[in-house]
Amino acid sequence: MTQSIKIRPLSAVAFAPFGDVLDCSQGPDKMINQGLCGRHHDRAVLDFSTGRAGLSLFDAQPRELPLMLDMMERHPDGSQAFIPMTQNGLLIVVAPDEGGVPGVPLAFETAPGQAVNYHRGTWHGVLMPLAAPGLFAVVDRIGEGANLQEHWFATPYTISR
């Protein structure tokens, strides 16, 4: 038996409790490079208890819907930004913290040109691109110590459109 979750479009307002939506919809803060490039400045709050920010590349295999969600994770020592390097959609799953475990998850789908930054300690699903290639730039904490907590659900969720 599973519980159902419907995917909704990603918006800054709906996602605010969990992190930052990174996109260009608000218009550039200023024009640079001889007026040919809009700079959308400082769109995410990077938050690390210790360590430093690192930039990595992730190459993930696409997922198919409906998707079975049986595990979520969080990083207590640092925020984590996922920036698609293609125009493909990304499935984002987040949940509020309820006493050290994830509450009822919410599912969002990014539009082309959107990225996310999870706040430090936010319960989220693993990287779930919806089409190939699943190439992402990831900005997260690099440092000593364990920065990963996983929670496995006794009853999994089924995520669909």
C-alpha positions in Angstrom: 0.0 0.0 0.0 1.3 3.5 -0.9 0.2 7.0 -0.3 -0.2 9.4 -3.3 1.5 12.7 -4.0 0.6 14.9 -7.0 3.3 17.0 -8.6 2.7 20.7 -8.8 4.6 23.4 -10.7 7.6 24.9 -8.8 7.0 28.4 -7.5 9.1 30.6 -5.1 6.2 31.1 -2.7 5.3 27.4 -2.4 9.0 26.4 -2.1 10.0 29.2 0.4 9.8 27.0 3.6 12.3 24.6 2.0 14.7 26.8 0.1 15.3 29.2 -2.8 14.0 28.9 -6.4 16.7 30.2 -8.7 15.4 31.6 -12.0 15.5 34.7 -14.2 11.8 35.6 -14.0 12.3 38.7 -11.8 14.5 40.4 -14.4 18.2 41.1 -14.1 19.6 43.2 -11.2 21.9 44.9 -13.7 23.3 44.6 -17.2 27.0 43.7 -17.6 29.4 42.6 -20.4 28.8 45.7 -22.6 25.0 45.5 -21.9 24.7 42.0 -23.5 24.3 40.0 -20.3 21.7 40.3 -17.5 23.1 39.5 -14.0 20.6 37.9 -11.7 22.6 38.6 -8.5 22.8 36.6 -5.3 19.7 34.4 -5.8 20.4 31.8 -3.1 21.4 31.7 0.6 24.4 29.4 1.0 24.5 28.3 4.6 27.2 26.1 6.1 27.9 25.3 9.7 31.5 24.5 9.0 33.6 23.8 5.9 33.4 25.7 2.6 31.3 25.9 -0.6 32.2 23.4 -3.3 31.1 23.1 -6.9 30.5 19.6 -8.2 29.0 18.1 -11.3 26.3 15.3 -11.0 25.3 13.1 -13.9 22.0 11.4 -12.9 19.9 8.9 -14.7 16.3 10.1 -15.5 13.4 8.8 -13.4 10.0 7.6 -14.7 6.6 8.5 -13.4 4.8 7.3 -11.4 7.7 7.2 -9.0 8.0 5.3 -5.7 9.3 7.5 -2.9 10.6 5.4 0.0 13.5 7.5 1.3 14.3 11.1 1.9 17.5 12.7 3.1 18.8 16.0 4.6 22.1 17.7 5.2 22.2 19.3 8.7 25.5 21.1 8.1 24.9 22.8 4.8 22.6 24.0 2.1 22.6 22.4 -1.3 21.9 24.0 -4.7 21.0 21.9 -7.8 21.4 23.8 -11.1 20.4 21.9 -14.3 22.8 22.2 -17.1 20.1 21.5 -19.7 16.5 22.7 -20.2 14.9 19.5 -18.9 12.5 19.2 -16.0 13.5 18.1 -12.5 11.3 16.5 -9.9 11.8 18.2 -6.5 10.4 16.4 -3.4 10.6 18.2 0.0 9.0 17.7 3.4 8.7 19.7 6.6 10.6 18.4 9.6 8.4 16.8 12.2 10.3 15.9 15.2 13.5 14.8 13.4 11.7 12.9 10.6 10.1 14.1 7.3 6.4 15.0 7.4 4.1 14.6 4.4 6.2 15.2 1.3 5.4 17.8 -1.4 6.4 17.3 -5.1 7.2 20.0 -7.6 8.4 20.0 -11.2 10.8 22.7 -12.4 10.2 24.6 -15.5 13.1 25.1 -18.0 15.6 27.6 -16.5 14.7 27.0 -12.9 17.0 25.6 -10.2 16.7 25.1 -6.5 18.7 25.6 -3.3 17.6 23.5 -0.4 18.0 25.2 3.0 20.3 23.6 5.5 18.5 20.7 7.2 15.6 20.4 4.6 14.3 16.9 4.0 14.4 16.3 0.3 14.3 13.5 -2.3 17.4 12.4 -4.2 18.3 14.0 -7.5 15.5 13.0 -9.9 15.8 14.4 -13.5 12.8 13.6 -15.6 14.7 13.4 -18.9 18.2 12.7 -20.1 20.8 14.1 -19.9 20.6 14.6 -16.1 23.6 16.9 -15.8 23.7 19.3 -12.9 26.1 21.7 -11.2 25.8 21.3 -7.5 26.9 23.8 -4.9 27.1 22.3 -1.4 29.2 22.0 1.7 32.7 20.4 1.5 34.1 19.6 4.9 34.7 17.1 7.7 32.1 15.0 9.4 28.9 13.3 8.4 26.5 15.7 6.6 23.8 13.2 5.5 20.8 11.8 7.3 18.4 9.4 5.6 14.9 8.5 6.5 13.2 5.4 5.1 9.4 5.5 5.1 7.5 2.5 6.5 4.8 3.2 3.9 6.2 4.6 0.6 4.6 7.3 -1.4 3.7 7.2 -5.1 4.4 10.4 -7.0 2.5 11.2 -10.2 1.3 14.1 -12.3 
